[in-house]
């Protein structure tokens, strides 16, 4: 076992642990917005770690393609999260009791009064 | 802005798109040969000819050092807050709380706002719910605040992200205005 193997194994395991924690969050967190965090975010870091770990084990040319996977994950994940969150909020699926404060609801109330 | 100037700006933007598409093409093939590089450039020209980008009003300033600082900030943020989301999951689980906050938006440029929103949403535990360009406000969701001190910290963090994005690509007037607003806040 070489030094590279050790580094790669550590990266792969750390990535897998992040993925597991994300999946756990998906089950135990209370609202769709917080689950969305668990579903999209630790996975991003987990995927990056796994890609880095895998890149050390494959030939250089395949490793470069893995870079492309990482870039597209980083570009697309925020967009998807934003769209889902927005539609969730608009459809009223967020229970107010899981929020400490909701300034968007206060603002929407104010603009209702103005009308 | 003269027509000739916006013309060169547009072709410069198109060349950048072609270069980016060529890089993606070469990476997809996973081999650096003359064939994939020339093929990538050809594909780039065909794609940019078929899908014309909208008109670009002005060039975003390019500040490499600030851009690197922003990327570094985002990378650190991704790691630190990934652990924070995991901690929320393990420690509070079903009892985890969130908050939706109203934060002043420091830019009026579409592209800068899009960058701010993506940068902010990329870091775990936070996302952008709604952007109100007319009133220069954005609404963010954050996972984990328990009291008002946490909420103020989250507000400061949101302003901090905006400030780094502005420092990298924002217009000078907007940076100056951001600085004035930051001073106004405790």
Interface residues (C-beta under 8 A of the other chain):
Chain A: X18 X21 X22 X24 X25 X28 X29 X30 X31 X33 X34 X36 X37 X38 X40 X41 X42 X44 X45 X48 X61 X62 X64 X65 X67 X68 X74 X75 X77 X78 X79 X81 X82 X85 X86 X89 X98 X99 X100 X101 X102 X103 X104 X105 X107
Chain B: X24 X27 X28 X30 X31 X32 X78 X79 X81 X82 X85 X86 X88 X89 X90 X93 X94 X95 X96 X97 X98 X99 X100 X101 X102 X117 X118 X119 X120 X121 X122 X123 X124 X125 X126 X127 X128 X129 X130 X137 X139 X141 X143 X145 X146 X147 X151
